[in-house]
Amino acid sequence: MRRWAAATVPGLDADYETAQFVDHHRAEGRRRSNWPAEWQKWLRRSAKYASERQTRQAPGRPGPTAAARPSTTDQRVLAAREAGRRVQAKLDALKQEQHA
């Protein structure tokens, strides 16, 4: 498993991540059918998160601020409002046809 970690996620502290993994699953009381695969997934995810943090914190590369990113809720609300406008426009057109 150490060889796998060194080859797959170099630079990641496998001992630290393993301790985190064990503590997390013990605290949650979880059981898995394939612990080695679960551990590998944990390490790959940790490496991904570390890479994303490093990218966001890279000097000269300011990350997007919360104000610059529209929230998914805002996006859903806007999409729903637009859908409502389209439906209302169709209803208005039908009413005009009936009265004409």
C-alpha distances in whole Angstrom, upper triangle without the diagonal:
4,5,5,6,9,10,10,11,13,15,13,13,9,11,14,12,10,14,16,14,15,18,19,18,20,23,23,23,21,20,17,17,14,11,8,10,12,9,8,12,13,11,13,16,16,16,18,20,20,21,24,25,25,27,30,30,31,34,37,35,36,35,37,38,39,42,42,39,41,40,39,41,44,43,43,47,48,47,49,52,52,52,55,57,57,57,60,62,62,64,66,67,67,70,72,72,73,76,77
4,5,5,6,9,10,10,10,12,11,10,7,9,12,12,10,13,16,15,15,19,20,20,21,24,25,25,23,22,20,21,17,15,11,13,15,11,11,14,14,11,13,16,15,15,18,20,19,20,23,24,24,26,28,29,29,32,35,34,35,33,36,38,38,42,41,39,41,40,39,42,44,44,44,48,49,48,50,53,53,53,56,58,58,59,62,63,63,65,67,68,69,71,73,74,75,77,78
4,5,5,6,8,10,10,13,12,13,10,12,15,15,14,17,19,18,19,22,23,23,25,27,28,28,26,25,22,22,18,17,13,14,16,13,12,15,16,13,14,17,17,16,19,21,20,21,24,25,24,26,29,29,29,32,35,34,35,34,36,39,39,43,42,40,42,41,40,43,45,44,45,49,50,49,51,54,54,54,57,58,58,59,62,63,63,65,68,68,69,72,73,74,75,78,79
4,6,5,6,8,9,12,12,13,10,13,15,14,13,17,18,16,18,21,21,21,23,26,26,26,24,23,20,20,16,14,11,11,13,11,9,12,13,10,11,15,15,13,16,19,18,19,22,23,23,25,27,28,28,31,34,32,34,32,34,36,37,41,39,37,39,38,37,40,42,41,42,45,46,45,47,50,50,50,53,55,55,56,59,60,60,62,64,65,66,68,70,70,72,74,75
4,5,5,5,7,9,8,9,7,10,12,10,10,14,15,14,16,19,19,19,22,24,24,25,23,22,20,20,17,15,11,12,13,10,8,11,11,8,9,12,11,10,13,16,15,16,19,20,20,22,24,25,25,28,31,29,31,29,31,33,34,38,37,35,37,36,35,38,40,39,40,43,44,44,46,49,49,49,52,53,53,55,57,58,59,61,63,64,65,67,69,69,71,73,74
4,6,6,5,8,8,9,8,11,13,13,13,16,17,17,19,22,22,23,25,27,27,28,26,26,24,24,20,18,15,16,17,14,12,14,14,11,11,15,14,12,15,17,16,16,20,20,19,22,24,24,24,27,30,29,31,29,32,34,35,39,37,36,38,37,37,40,42,41,42,45,46,46,48,51,51,51,54,56,55,57,60,60,61,63,65,66,67,69,71,71,73,75,76
4,6,6,10,10,12,11,15,17,15,16,19,20,19,21,24,24,25,27,29,29,30,28,27,24,24,21,19,16,16,17,15,12,14,15,12,11,15,15,12,15,18,17,16,20,21,20,22,25,25,25,28,30,29,31,30,32,35,36,39,37,36,38,37,37,40,42,41,42,45,46,45,47,50,50,50,53,55,54,56,59,59,60,62,64,64,65,68,69,70,72,74,75
4,6,10,9,12,11,15,16,14,15,18,18,17,20,22,22,22,25,27,27,28,25,25,22,22,19,17,14,13,15,13,9,11,12,9,8,12,12,9,12,15,14,14,17,19,18,19,22,23,23,26,29,27,29,27,29,32,33,36,34,32,35,34,33,36,38,37,38,41,42,41,43,46,46,46,49,51,50,52,55,56,56,58,60,61,62,64,66,66,68,70,71
4,6,6,9,9,12,13,11,13,16,16,15,18,20,20,21,24,25,25,27,25,25,22,23,20,18,15,14,15,12,10,11,11,7,7,10,9,6,9,12,11,11,14,15,15,17,19,20,20,23,26,24,26,24,27,29,30,33,32,30,33,32,31,35,36,35,37,40,41,40,42,45,45,45,48,50,50,51,54,55,55,58,60,60,61,64,65,66,68,70,71
4,5,8,9,12,13,13,14,17,18,18,20,22,22,24,26,27,28,29,28,28,26,26,23,21,18,18,18,15,13,15,14,10,10,13,12,9,12,14,12,12,15,16,15,17,20,20,19,22,25,24,26,25,28,30,31,35,33,32,35,34,34,37,39,38,39,43,43,43,45,48,48,48,51,53,53,54,57,58,58,60,62,63,64,67,68,69,71,73,73
4,6,9,12,12,12,14,16,16,17,20,21,22,23,26,27,28,29,28,28,27,28,25,22,20,20,20,17,15,16,15,11,12,14,11,9,12,13,10,11,14,14,13,15,18,17,17,20,23,22,24,23,26,28,30,33,32,31,34,33,34,37,38,38,39,42,43,43,45,47,48,48,51,53,53,55,57,58,59,61,63,63,65,67,68,69,71,73,74
4,6,9,9,8,11,13,13,14,16,18,18,20,22,23,24,26,24,25,23,25,22,19,17,17,17,13,12,13,11,8,9,11,8,7,10,11,9,10,14,13,13,16,18,18,18,21,24,23,24,23,26,27,28,32,31,30,32,31,32,35,36,36,37,40,41,41,43,46,46,47,49,51,51,53,55,56,57,59,61,62,63,65,67,68,69,71,72
4,6,5,6,9,10,11,12,14,16,16,18,20,21,23,24,23,24,23,25,22,19,17,18,17,13,13,15,12,9,12,13,10,10,13,13,11,13,16,16,15,19,20,20,20,23,27,26,26,25,28,29,30,34,33,32,35,33,34,36,38,38,39,42,43,44,45,48,49,49,52,53,54,55,58,59,60,61,63,64,66,68,69,70,72,74,75
4,6,5,6,9,10,10,12,14,15,16,18,20,21,22,21,21,20,21,18,15,13,15,14,10,10,12,10,7,11,12,10,10,14,14,13,15,18,18,18,21,23,23,23,27,30,28,29,28,30,31,32,36,35,34,36,34,34,37,39,39,40,43,44,44,46,48,49,49,52,54,54,55,58,59,60,61,64,65,66,68,69,70,72,74,75
4,6,5,6,9,10,11,12,14,16,16,18,20,21,20,21,20,22,19,16,14,16,15,12,13,15,12,10,14,15,12,13,17,17,15,18,21,20,20,24,25,25,26,29,32,31,31,30,32,33,34,38,37,36,38,36,36,39,41,41,42,45,46,46,48,50,51,52,54,56,56,57,60,61,62,64,66,67,68,70,72,73,74,76,77
4,5,5,6,9,10,11,12,14,15,16,18,20,20,21,21,23,20,17,16,18,16,12,14,15,12,10,14,14,11,12,16,15,13,17,19,18,18,22,23,22,24,26,30,29,29,27,30,30,31,34,35,33,35,34,34,36,38,39,39,42,44,44,45,48,49,49,51,54,54,55,57,59,60,61,63,65,66,68,70,71,72,74,75
4,5,5,6,9,10,10,12,14,15,16,18,17,18,18,20,18,14,13,14,12,9,10,11,8,7,10,10,8,10,13,12,12,15,17,16,17,20,21,21,23,26,29,28,28,26,28,29,29,33,33,31,33,31,31,33,36,36,36,39,41,41,42,45,46,46,48,51,51,52,54,56,57,58,60,62,63,64,66,67,69,71,72
4,5,5,6,8,10,11,12,14,15,16,15,16,15,18,15,11,11,13,11,7,10,11,9,8,12,12,11,13,16,16,15,18,20,20,21,24,25,25,27,30,33,31,32,30,31,32,32,36,36,34,36,34,33,36,38,38,39,41,43,43,44,47,48,48,50,53,53,54,56,58,59,60,62,64,64,66,68,69,70,72,74
4,5,5,6,8,10,10,12,14,15,15,16,17,19,18,14,14,16,14,11,13,14,11,11,15,15,13,15,18,17,17,20,22,21,22,25,26,26,28,31,34,32,32,30,32,33,32,36,37,35,36,34,34,36,39,39,39,42,44,44,45,48,49,49,51,54,54,55,57,59,60,61,63,65,65,67,69,70,71,73,75
4,6,5,6,9,10,10,12,14,14,16,16,19,18,14,15,16,13,10,13,13,9,10,14,13,10,13,16,14,15,18,19,18,20,23,23,23,26,29,32,30,30,27,29,29,29,33,33,31,33,31,31,32,35,35,36,38,40,40,42,44,45,46,48,50,51,51,54,56,56,57,60,61,62,64,66,67,68,70,71
4,6,5,6,9,10,11,12,11,13,13,15,14,10,11,12,9,7,10,10,7,9,12,11,10,13,15,15,16,19,20,19,21,24,24,25,27,31,33,31,31,29,30,31,30,34,34,32,33,31,30,32,35,35,35,38,40,40,41,44,45,45,47,49,50,50,53,55,55,56,59,60,61,62,65,65,66,69,70
4,5,5,6,8,10,10,10,11,12,15,14,10,12,13,11,9,13,13,10,12,15,15,14,17,19,18,19,22,23,23,25,28,28,28,31,34,37,35,35,32,34,34,33,37,37,35,36,34,33,35,38,38,38,41,43,43,43,46,48,47,49,52,53,53,55,57,58,59,61,63,63,65,67,68,69,71,73
4,6,5,6,9,10,11,13,14,18,17,14,15,17,14,12,16,16,12,14,17,16,15,18,20,19,19,23,24,23,25,28,28,28,30,33,36,34,34,31,33,33,32,35,36,34,35,33,32,34,37,37,37,40,42,42,43,45,47,47,49,51,52,52,55,57,57,58,61,62,63,64,67,68,68,71,72
4,6,5,6,9,9,12,13,16,16,13,15,16,12,11,15,14,11,13,16,14,13,17,18,17,18,21,22,21,24,26,26,26,29,32,35,33,32,29,30,30,29,33,34,31,32,29,29,30,33,34,34,36,38,38,39,42,43,43,45,48,48,49,51,53,54,54,57,59,59,61,63,64,65,67,69
4,5,5,6,5,8,9,13,13,10,13,14,10,10,14,13,11,14,17,15,15,19,20,19,21,24,24,24,26,29,29,29,32,35,38,36,35,32,33,33,32,35,36,33,34,31,30,31,35,35,35,37,40,39,40,43,44,44,45,48,49,49,51,54,54,55,57,59,59,61,63,64,65,67,69
4,5,5,7,9,11,15,15,12,15,17,14,13,17,17,14,17,20,19,18,22,23,22,23,27,27,27,29,31,31,32,35,38,41,38,38,35,36,36,34,38,39,36,37,34,33,34,38,38,38,40,43,42,43,46,47,47,48,51,52,52,54,57,57,58,60,62,62,64,66,67,68,70,72
4,6,8,11,14,18,18,15,18,19,16,16,19,18,16,18,21,19,19,22,23,22,23,26,26,26,28,31,30,31,34,37,40,37,36,33,34,34,32,36,37,34,35,32,31,32,35,36,36,38,41,41,41,44,45,45,46,49,50,50,52,55,55,56,58,60,60,62,64,65,66,68,70
4,5,9,12,16,17,14,18,18,14,15,18,17,15,18,20,18,18,22,23,21,23,26,26,26,29,31,30,31,34,37,40,37,36,33,33,33,31,35,36,33,33,30,29,30,33,34,33,35,38,38,38,41,43,42,44,47,47,47,49,52,52,53,55,57,57,59,61,62,63,65,67
4,7,10,14,15,13,17,18,14,15,19,18,16,20,22,21,21,24,25,24,26,29,29,29,32,34,33,34,37,40,43,41,40,37,37,37,35,38,39,37,37,34,32,33,37,37,36,38,41,41,41,44,46,45,46,49,50,49,52,54,54,55,58,59,59,61,64,64,65,67,69
4,7,10,12,11,14,14,11,13,16,15,14,17,20,18,19,22,23,22,25,27,27,28,30,32,32,34,36,40,42,39,38,35,36,36,34,38,38,35,36,32,31,32,35,36,34,37,40,39,39,42,44,43,45,48,48,48,50,53,52,53,56,58,57,59,62,62,63,65,67
4,7,9,8,12,13,10,12,16,15,15,18,20,19,20,23,24,24,26,29,29,30,32,34,34,36,38,41,44,41,41,38,38,38,37,40,41,38,38,35,33,34,38,38,36,39,42,41,41,44,46,44,46,49,49,49,52,54,54,55,58,59,59,61,63,64,64,67,69
4,5,6,9,9,8,10,13,12,13,16,17,17,19,22,22,23,25,27,28,29,31,32,33,35,37,40,43,40,40,37,37,38,36,40,40,37,37,34,32,34,37,37,36,39,41,40,40,44,45,44,46,49,48,48,51,53,53,54,57,58,58,60,62,63,63,66,68
4,6,9,9,9,12,14,14,15,18,19,19,21,23,24,25,27,29,30,31,33,34,35,37,39,43,45,42,42,39,39,40,39,43,42,39,40,37,35,36,40,39,38,41,43,42,42,46,46,45,47,50,50,50,53,55,54,55,58,59,59,61,64,64,64,67,69
4,6,6,6,9,10,11,13,15,16,17,19,20,21,23,25,26,27,29,31,32,33,35,36,40,42,40,40,37,38,39,38,42,41,38,39,36,34,36,40,39,38,41,43,42,42,46,47,45,48,51,50,50,53,55,55,56,59,60,60,62,64,64,65,68,69
4,5,5,6,9,10,10,12,14,15,16,18,20,21,22,24,26,27,28,30,31,33,34,38,40,38,38,35,36,38,37,40,40,37,38,36,34,36,39,39,38,41,43,42,43,46,47,46,49,51,51,51,54,56,56,57,60,61,61,63,66,66,67,69,71
4,5,5,6,9,10,11,12,14,15,17,18,20,21,23,24,26,27,29,30,32,33,36,39,37,37,35,36,37,37,41,40,37,38,36,35,37,40,39,39,42,44,43,44,47,48,47,50,52,52,52,55,57,57,58,61,62,62,64,67,67,68,71,72
4,5,5,6,9,10,11,12,14,15,16,18,20,21,23,24,26,27,29,30,31,35,37,35,35,33,34,35,35,38,38,35,36,34,32,34,37,36,36,39,41,40,41,44,45,44,46,49,48,49,52,53,53,55,58,58,59,61,63,63,64,67,68
4,5,5,6,9,10,11,12,14,15,16,18,20,21,22,24,26,27,29,30,34,36,34,34,31,32,33,32,36,35,32,33,31,30,32,35,34,34,37,39,38,39,42,43,42,44,47,47,47,50,52,52,53,56,57,57,59,62,62,63,66,67
4,5,5,6,9,10,10,12,14,15,16,18,20,21,22,24,26,27,28,32,35,32,33,30,31,33,32,36,35,33,34,32,31,33,36,36,35,39,40,40,41,44,45,44,47,49,49,50,53,54,54,56,58,59,60,62,64,65,66,68,70
4,5,5,6,9,10,11,12,14,15,17,18,20,21,23,24,26,27,30,33,31,31,29,30,32,32,35,35,32,33,32,31,33,36,35,35,38,40,39,40,43,44,43,46,48,48,49,52,53,53,55,58,58,59,61,63,64,65,67,69
4,5,5,6,9,10,11,12,14,15,16,18,20,21,23,24,26,29,32,29,29,26,28,29,29,32,32,29,30,28,27,29,32,31,31,35,36,35,37,40,40,40,42,45,44,45,48,50,50,51,54,55,55,58,60,60,61,64,65
4,6,5,6,9,10,11,12,14,15,16,18,20,21,22,24,28,30,28,28,25,26,28,27,31,31,28,29,27,27,29,32,31,31,34,36,35,37,40,41,40,43,45,45,46,49,50,51,52,55,56,56,58,60,61,62,65,66
4,5,5,6,9,10,10,12,14,15,16,18,20,21,22,26,28,26,27,24,26,28,28,32,31,29,30,29,28,31,33,33,33,36,38,37,39,42,42,42,45,47,47,48,51,52,53,54,57,58,58,61,62,63,65,67,68
4,5,5,6,9,10,11,12,14,15,17,19,20,21,25,27,24,25,23,24,26,27,30,29,27,28,27,26,29,32,31,31,35,36,35,37,40,40,40,43,45,45,46,49,50,50,52,54,55,56,58,60,60,62,64,65
4,5,5,6,9,10,11,12,14,15,17,18,20,24,26,23,23,20,22,23,23,27,26,24,25,24,23,26,28,27,28,31,32,32,34,37,37,37,40,42,42,43,46,47,47,49,51,52,53,55,57,58,59,62,63
4,5,5,6,9,10,11,12,14,15,16,18,22,24,22,22,20,22,23,23,27,26,24,26,25,25,27,29,29,30,33,34,34,36,39,39,40,42,44,44,46,48,49,50,52,54,55,56,58,60,61,62,64,65
4,5,5,6,9,10,10,12,14,15,16,20,22,20,21,19,21,23,24,27,26,24,27,26,26,29,31,30,31,34,35,35,37,40,40,40,43,45,45,46,49,50,51,53,55,55,57,59,60,61,63,65,66
4,5,5,6,9,10,11,12,14,15,19,21,18,19,17,18,20,21,24,23,21,23,23,22,25,27,26,28,31,32,31,34,36,36,37,39,41,41,43,45,46,47,49,51,52,53,55,57,58,59,61,62
4,5,5,6,9,10,11,12,14,18,20,17,17,15,16,18,18,22,21,19,22,21,21,24,25,25,27,29,30,30,33,35,35,36,39,40,41,42,44,46,47,49,50,51,53,55,56,57,59,61,62
4,5,5,6,9,10,11,12,16,18,16,17,15,17,19,20,23,23,21,24,23,24,27,28,28,30,32,33,33,36,38,38,39,42,43,44,46,48,49,50,52,53,54,56,58,59,60,62,64,65
4,5,5,6,9,10,10,14,16,14,15,13,16,18,20,23,22,20,23,23,23,27,28,27,29,32,32,33,35,37,37,38,41,42,43,45,47,48,49,51,52,53,55,57,58,59,61,63,64
4,5,5,6,9,10,14,15,12,13,10,13,15,16,19,18,16,19,19,20,23,24,24,26,28,29,29,32,34,34,35,38,39,39,41,43,44,45,47,49,50,52,53,55,56,58,59,60
4,5,5,6,8,12,14,12,12,10,12,14,15,19,18,17,20,20,21,24,25,25,27,29,30,31,33,35,35,37,39,40,41,43,45,46,47,49,51,52,54,55,57,58,60,61,62
4,5,5,6,10,12,10,11,10,14,16,18,21,20,19,23,23,24,27,28,28,30,32,33,33,36,38,38,39,42,43,43,46,47,48,50,52,53,54,56,58,59,60,62,64,65
4,5,5,9,10,8,9,8,11,14,16,19,17,17,20,21,22,25,26,25,28,30,30,31,34,35,35,37,39,40,41,43,45,45,47,49,50,51,53,55,56,57,59,61,62
4,6,9,10,7,7,5,8,10,13,16,14,14,18,18,20,23,23,23,26,28,28,29,32,33,33,35,37,38,39,41,43,44,45,47,48,50,52,53,54,56,58,59,60
4,6,9,7,7,7,11,12,15,17,17,17,21,21,23,26,26,26,29,31,31,32,35,36,37,38,41,41,42,45,46,47,49,51,52,53,55,57,58,59,61,62,63
4,6,5,7,8,12,14,17,20,18,19,22,24,26,29,28,28,31,33,33,34,37,38,38,40,42,43,44,46,48,48,50,52,53,54,56,58,59,60,63,64,64
4,5,7,10,13,15,19,20,19,20,24,26,28,31,30,30,33,35,35,36,39,40,40,42,44,45,46,48,49,50,52,54,55,56,58,60,60,62,64,65,66
4,6,9,13,15,18,19,17,19,23,25,27,30,29,29,33,34,33,35,38,38,38,41,43,43,44,47,48,48,50,52,53,54,56,58,58,60,62,63,64
4,6,9,12,15,17,15,16,20,22,24,27,26,26,29,31,30,31,34,35,35,37,40,40,41,43,45,45,47,49,50,51,53,55,55,57,59,60,61
4,7,8,12,13,12,13,17,19,22,24,23,24,27,28,28,29,32,33,33,35,37,37,39,41,42,43,45,47,48,49,51,53,53,55,57,58,59
4,6,9,11,10,10,14,16,18,21,20,20,24,25,25,26,29,30,30,32,34,35,36,39,40,40,42,44,45,46,49,50,51,53,55,56,57
4,7,8,6,7,11,12,15,18,17,17,20,22,21,23,26,26,27,29,31,31,33,35,36,37,39,41,41,43,45,46,47,49,51,52,53
4,5,5,7,10,11,15,17,16,17,20,21,21,23,25,26,26,29,30,31,32,35,36,36,39,40,41,43,45,46,47,49,51,52,53
4,5,5,8,8,12,13,13,14,17,18,18,20,22,23,24,26,28,28,30,32,33,34,37,38,39,40,42,43,45,47,48,49,50
4,6,7,9,13,14,12,14,17,17,17,19,21,21,22,25,26,27,29,31,31,32,35,36,37,38,41,42,43,45,47,47,48
4,6,9,13,14,13,13,17,17,16,19,21,21,22,25,26,26,28,30,31,32,34,36,36,38,40,41,42,44,46,47,48
4,6,9,11,10,10,14,15,14,16,19,20,20,22,24,25,26,28,30,30,32,34,35,36,39,40,41,43,45,46,47
4,7,8,6,7,10,11,11,13,15,16,16,19,20,21,23,25,26,27,29,31,31,33,35,36,37,39,41,42,43
4,5,5,6,9,10,11,12,14,15,17,19,20,21,23,25,26,27,29,30,32,33,35,36,38,40,41,42,44
4,5,5,6,9,10,10,12,14,15,16,18,20,21,22,24,26,27,29,30,32,33,35,36,38,39,41,42
4,5,5,6,9,10,10,12,14,15,16,18,20,21,22,24,26,27,28,30,32,33,35,36,37,39,41
4,5,5,6,9,10,11,12,14,15,17,18,20,21,23,25,26,27,29,30,31,33,35,36,37,39
4,5,5,6,9,10,11,12,14,15,17,18,20,21,23,24,26,27,29,30,32,33,35,36,38
4,5,5,6,9,10,10,12,14,15,16,18,20,21,23,24,26,27,29,30,32,33,35,36
4,5,5,6,9,10,10,12,14,15,16,18,20,21,22,24,26,27,29,30,32,33,34
4,5,5,6,9,10,11,12,14,15,17,19,20,21,23,25,26,27,29,30,32,33
4,5,5,6,9,10,11,12,14,15,17,19,20,21,23,25,26,27,29,31,32
4,5,5,6,9,10,11,12,14,15,16,18,20,21,22,24,26,27,29,30
4,5,5,6,9,10,10,12,14,15,16,18,20,21,22,24,26,27,28
4,5,5,6,9,10,11,13,14,15,17,19,20,21,23,25,26,27
4,5,5,6,9,10,11,12,14,16,17,19,20,21,23,25,26
4,5,5,6,9,10,11,12,14,15,16,18,20,21,23,24
4,5,5,6,9,10,10,12,14,15,16,18,20,21,22
4,5,5,6,9,10,11,13,14,16,17,19,20,21
4,5,5,6,9,10,11,12,14,15,17,19,20
4,5,5,6,9,10,10,12,14,15,17,18
4,5,5,6,9,10,11,12,14,16,16
4,5,5,6,9,10,11,12,14,15
4,5,5,6,9,10,11,12,14
4,5,5,6,9,10,11,12
4,5,5,6,9,10,11
4,5,5,6,9,10
4,5,5,6,9
4,5,5,6
4,6,5
4,6
4
